[in-house]
Amino acid sequence: MTLVKRLIVKEWFSYFLGALIMFSVLISVGNIVSGLLRSNVSAKDVLLNHLIDFPNSLKMIFPIASLVATLFSLSKLQNTNQLSAIFSAGYSRLKFTQDLFFCSAISSLFIFALLGFVRPYLKVKKERLIHQAEAKFRNLQEVGLRSSTIGSGKIWFKNSSYFFSFSSYDRQKAVIWEPNIIQFKNHQIEKQVRADSAKNLGGNKWKFFNVTELTQLAGQTFPVSTQRESAEMVLRESTIEFNQIEADITTLGLFSLYRYLSSLSRSGINIDEYTMLFLEPFSTALICILMAFVSIGAVFNPNRRSASFGKSVFVVFIIAIGYWLLNSYFDELGKSSQIRPIISSLFIPFILLSIILINYLRNREIK
């Protein structure tokens, strides 16, 4: 690494880390204070919950920190005449731009790994670290695969002896709603049991209510239908398995999430909401890189007087508010299937790329 590149990288990351720490402290103070106001959680639970969910805050901070790093590092180099000296010494603007790309790429890879792999891992550990985390932070729970989002209205799974579907599972009451069991043997369907609900009696024992039972499905005769007010059955699954079946989808790593979405897509299920979750690490990483080039105008005019500190802060504030609002808005549009998830995820990168191209065309060609 040359002396000039070392200087550029040092200045960029010093401002990047400064902005990252500043925004992180502000968000942390707000989240922790609001958490401590809860009457049903301890200070330890609030702190652990904040640390586990902190990657969700960092995804909003990293792009702005990337913007701040470029804007203020260029401003400092410009005010101290180091920027003019760098270009006068023969260091091309193209190399300077490549150095900025190198810095922003490192930050984007970090946030990509954080959102794609670290965040799901922390979600898996949440219930172990915080006792009854879902009940304590119920209004903060994440997106899960729920019946209302499935086109068929059912959640399906299969074990070695039967297919099982249900509309929803009440964890608090240990009740399965609209259970449907299709038993098979030697690749033939033998029996089907439908009920309005099923209550766990402890372990793997369940009591089904308002039961309709179809038997002799594998024979040549017409199936026999039996109505029962209630029936007790022993399933292979206990309440623990049903908690896992309907677990928070954010606990899946990037590769596992892709395979899961591919499976759901083949089943005809609407997966737009979960596709947005899959695309989020990619779009955030791309935005981190593009944000670093939004305020690159000083590279084309190194001798021009830089903007005042107050004006630079105001620009960062306006861009940050605009980015956060647009990001939330298009995220909801994609999740609700009003626009395609890929369009929703790439809309902000498209806007940033347009700004960069306009800024480039207004200045001279990079040499």
C-alpha positions in Angstrom: 0.0 0.0 0.0 1.5 3.3 -1.1 1.8 6.3 1.2 -1.0 8.2 -0.5 -3.4 5.3 -0.4 -2.5 4.7 3.3 -3.4 8.4 4.0 -6.7 8.1 2.1 -7.7 4.9 3.8 -6.7 6.2 7.2 -8.8 9.4 6.9 -11.8 7.6 5.4 -12.0 5.0 8.2 -11.3 7.5 11.0 -14.4 9.4 10.0 -16.4 6.2 9.2 -15.7 4.8 12.7 -16.4 8.2 14.3 -19.8 8.4 12.6 -20.6 4.7 13.3 -19.9 5.2 17.0 -21.8 8.5 17.2 -25.0 7.1 15.6 -24.7 3.8 17.5 -24.5 5.6 20.8 -27.5 7.8 20.0 -29.7 4.8 18.9 -28.5 2.6 21.8 -29.3 5.3 24.4 -32.9 5.6 23.0 -33.5 1.9 22.8 -32.1 1.1 26.2 -34.0 3.9 28.0 -37.3 2.9 26.4 -36.6 -0.8 27.3 -35.9 0.1 30.9 -39.3 1.7 31.1 -40.9 -1.8 30.7 -42.1 -3.2 34.0 -41.7 -6.9 33.0 -38.0 -7.0 32.0 -34.8 -6.6 33.9 -31.9 -4.3 32.9 -29.9 -7.4 31.8 -32.7 -8.6 29.5 -33.0 -5.1 28.0 -29.3 -4.9 27.3 -29.1 -8.4 25.8 -32.1 -7.8 23.6 -30.6 -4.6 22.4 -27.3 -6.3 21.5 -29.1 -9.1 19.7 -31.3 -6.7 17.7 -28.5 -4.2 17.1 -27.6 -5.4 13.6 -31.1 -4.1 12.5 -29.9 -0.6 13.7 -26.5 -1.0 12.0 -28.1 -1.7 8.6 -29.5 1.9 8.8 -26.2 3.4 10.2 -23.6 1.9 7.9 -24.7 3.6 4.6 -24.8 7.0 6.4 -21.5 6.4 8.0 -20.1 5.7 4.5 -21.5 9.0 3.3 -20.0 10.9 6.3 -16.6 9.2 5.8 -16.2 10.4 2.2 -17.7 13.8 2.8 -15.6 14.8 5.8 -12.4 13.1 4.8 -12.4 14.9 1.4 -13.3 18.1 3.2 -10.3 17.7 5.5 -7.9 16.9 2.7 -9.2 19.8 0.7 -8.9 22.3 3.6 -5.3 21.3 4.3 -4.4 21.4 0.6 -3.5 17.7 0.7 -6.0 16.9 -1.9 -4.4 19.3 -4.4 -1.0 18.0 -3.5 -2.0 14.4 -4.1 -3.2 15.1 -7.6 -0.3 17.4 -8.3 2.1 14.6 -7.4 0.6 12.5 -10.2 -1.9 10.5 -8.3 -4.8 10.2 -10.7 -8.4 10.7 -9.8 -9.2 7.2 -11.0 -6.8 5.8 -8.4 -8.3 8.0 -5.8 -11.7 6.7 -6.7 -10.5 3.1 -6.6 -9.2 3.8 -3.0 -12.6 5.1 -2.0 -14.2 2.0 -3.5 -11.7 -0.2 -1.6 -12.8 1.5 1.7 -16.5 1.3 1.0 -16.2 -2.3 -0.1 -14.7 -3.3 3.2 -17.6 -1.7 5.1 -20.2 -3.3 2.7 -18.7 -6.8 3.2 -18.9 -6.3 6.9 -22.5 -5.3 6.9 -23.3 -8.1 4.4 -21.8 -10.7 6.7 -23.5 -9.1 9.7 -27.0 -9.2 8.2 -26.7 -12.4 6.3 -25.0 -14.6 8.9 -24.4 -13.0 12.3 -27.9 -11.6 12.8 -29.6 -15.0 12.2 -27.1 -16.6 14.6 -27.9 -14.1 17.3 -31.7 -14.7 16.8 -31.2 -18.4 17.4 -29.5 -17.7 20.7 -32.1 -15.2 21.8 -34.4 -17.6 23.6 -31.4 -19.2 25.4 -30.0 -15.9 26.6 -33.3 -14.2 27.5 -35.9 -16.3 29.4 -39.3 -16.0 27.7 -37.9 -13.4 25.3 -41.0 -13.6 23.0 -43.4 -12.8 25.8 -41.2 -10.0 27.3 -40.5 -8.3 23.9 -43.7 -9.3 22.1 -44.2 -6.0 20.3 -40.7 -6.3 19.0 -40.9 -9.8 17.6 -39.8 -10.3 14.0 -41.4 -11.7 10.9 -42.2 -15.4 11.0 -43.9 -17.8 8.6 -47.5 -17.3 9.6 -50.7 -18.7 8.1 -52.0 -15.3 7.0 -49.1 -15.0 4.6 -49.5 -18.4 2.9 -51.6 -18.6 -0.2 -53.0 -22.0 0.9 -53.7 -20.8 4.4 -51.8 -23.8 5.8 -48.3 -24.6 7.1 -47.2 -28.1 6.0 -44.6 -30.5 7.2 -43.9 -34.3 6.8 -42.3 -37.0 8.9 -41.9 -40.7 8.3 -45.5 -41.7 8.8 -47.8 -38.7 8.0 -48.2 -35.3 6.5 -49.4 -32.6 8.9 -50.9 -29.2 8.2 -52.3 -26.5 10.4 -53.3 -22.8 10.1 -51.6 -21.5 13.2 -50.2 -22.4 16.5 -50.8 -20.7 19.8 -47.7 -21.0 21.8 -49.2 -19.6 25.0 -52.1 -22.1 25.1 -50.3 -24.9 23.3 -53.2 -25.2 20.8 -53.0 -26.1 17.1 -55.7 -24.6 15.0 -57.3 -26.5 12.1 -54.9 -29.6 12.2 -55.0 -32.0 9.4 -53.2 -35.3 9.5 -52.7 -37.6 6.5 -51.3 -40.9 7.5 -49.5 -43.1 4.9 -47.8 -46.5 4.8 -45.9 -48.2 2.0 -46.5 -45.0 -0.2 -50.3 -45.3 0.2 -52.6 -43.0 2.1 -54.4 -45.0 4.8 -56.1 -42.4 7.0 -57.0 -38.7 7.3 -57.9 -36.9 10.5 -59.2 -33.3 10.5 -60.2 -31.2 13.5 -61.0 -27.7 14.5 -58.2 -27.6 17.1 -55.9 -29.7 19.1 -54.7 -29.1 22.7 -51.4 -30.4 24.1 -51.9 -32.6 27.2 -48.2 -32.9 27.9 -45.3 -34.3 26.0 -46.4 -35.7 22.7 -50.1 -36.4 23.7 -52.7 -34.2 22.0 -56.5 -33.9 22.3 -58.4 -33.1 19.1 -61.8 -31.4 19.1 -64.6 -31.8 16.6 -62.9 -34.6 14.7 -63.6 -35.9 11.3 -61.8 -39.2 10.5 -61.6 -40.8 7.1 -60.4 -44.4 6.9 -60.0 -47.2 4.3 -58.5 -44.7 1.9 -56.2 -47.3 0.3 -58.9 -49.8 -0.4 -61.1 -50.2 -3.4 -64.3 -49.3 -1.5 -65.6 -45.8 -0.6 -63.8 -44.3 2.4 -65.6 -44.5 5.8 -66.2 -41.1 7.5 -66.5 -40.9 11.3 -67.4 -37.9 13.4 -66.2 -37.5 16.9 -66.6 -34.7 19.5 -63.0 -35.3 20.7 -60.2 -37.8 20.3 -56.7 -38.2 21.9 -53.7 -39.0 19.7 -50.0 -39.3 20.3 -47.9 -37.4 17.7 -44.3 -37.5 17.0 -44.1 -33.8 17.7 -44.4 -32.0 21.0 -44.8 -28.3 21.7 -41.1 -27.8 21.2 -41.2 -29.0 17.6 -44.2 -26.8 16.8 -42.4 -23.8 18.2 -39.5 -24.6 15.8 -41.8 -25.2 12.8 -43.4 -21.8 13.2 -40.1 -20.2 14.3 -39.0 -16.8 13.3 -37.7 -16.9 9.8 -35.0 -14.4 10.6 -33.1 -17.2 12.4 -32.2 -18.7 9.0 -28.8 -17.9 7.6 -28.5 -16.5 4.1 -28.0 -19.9 2.4 -30.6 -21.7 4.5 -33.0 -18.9 3.8 -32.5 -19.2 0.0 -33.1 -22.9 0.1 -36.2 -22.4 2.2 -37.6 -19.7 -0.1 -37.0 -21.9 -3.1 -39.0 -24.7 -1.5 -41.8 -22.3 -0.6 -41.9 -20.9 -4.1 -42.3 -24.3 -5.6 -45.3 -24.8 -3.4 -47.0 -21.7 -4.8 -46.7 -19.7 -1.6 -46.3 -15.9 -1.7 -42.8 -15.3 -0.6 -42.4 -11.6 -1.4 -42.1 -10.7 2.3 -39.3 -13.2 2.9 -37.6 -12.3 -0.4 -37.2 -8.8 0.9 -35.4 -10.3 3.9 -33.1 -12.3 1.7 -32.3 -9.3 -0.6 -31.7 -7.0 2.4 -28.0 -7.8 2.9 -27.3 -7.4 -0.8 -29.1 -4.0 -1.2 -27.6 -2.6 2.1 -24.1 -3.6 1.0 -24.6 -2.0 -2.4 -26.0 1.2 -0.8 -22.9 1.4 1.4 -20.7 1.5 -1.6 -22.8 4.0 -3.5 -23.2 6.3 -0.5 -19.4 6.7 -0.5 -19.5 8.3 -4.0 -22.5 10.6 -3.6 -20.3 13.3 -2.1 -17.3 12.8 -4.2 -17.5 16.2 -5.9 -14.3 17.5 -4.3 -12.2 15.1 -6.3 -13.1 17.0 -9.5 -12.5 20.4 -7.9 -9.7 20.0 -5.3 -8.9 23.7 -5.3 -12.4 24.9 -4.6 -13.1 26.0 -1.1 -14.9 23.2 0.8 -18.4 23.7 2.4 -18.6 24.7 6.0 -18.9 22.2 8.8 -22.5 23.2 9.5 -23.5 22.9 5.8 -21.9 19.5 5.6 -23.8 18.3 8.7 -27.0 19.7 7.3 -26.5 17.8 4.0 -25.8 14.5 6.0 -29.0 15.1 8.1 -31.2 15.6 5.0 -29.8 12.6 3.1 -30.0 10.4 6.2 -33.7 11.3 6.8 -34.5 10.9 3.2 -32.7 7.5 3.0 -34.4 6.1 6.2 -37.8 7.2 5.0 -37.5 5.9 1.5 -35.9 2.6 2.7 -38.8 1.9 5.1 -41.4 2.9 2.5 -40.1 0.7 -0.3 -39.4 -2.1 2.1 -43.1 -2.2 3.0 -44.1 -1.9 -0.6 -42.0 -5.0 -1.4 -43.2 -7.0 1.6 -46.9 -6.2 0.7 -46.3 -7.3 -2.9 -47.3 -3.9 -4.2 -44.1 -3.9 -6.3 -41.7 -6.7 -7.0 -39.1 -7.3 -4.2 -36.2 -6.9 -6.6 -37.5 -3.5 -7.7 -38.1 -2.4 -4.2 -34.6 -3.5 -3.1 -32.8 -1.8 -6.0 -34.9 1.5 -6.1 -32.6 3.4 -3.6 -29.4 2.1 -5.3 -30.8 3.3 -8.6 -31.4 6.7 -7.2 -27.9 6.9 -5.7 -26.4 5.7 -8.9 -28.3 8.3 -10.9 -27.0 11.1 -8.5 -23.4 9.8 -9.0 -23.7 9.8 -12.8 -25.2 13.2 -12.9 -22.5 14.5 -10.6 -19.9 12.9 -12.8 -21.4 14.3 -16.0 -21.4 17.8 -14.5 -17.7 17.5 -13.9 -14.9 16.5 -16.1 -14.0 13.0 -17.0 -12.1 11.0 -14.4 -8.5 10.8 -15.5 
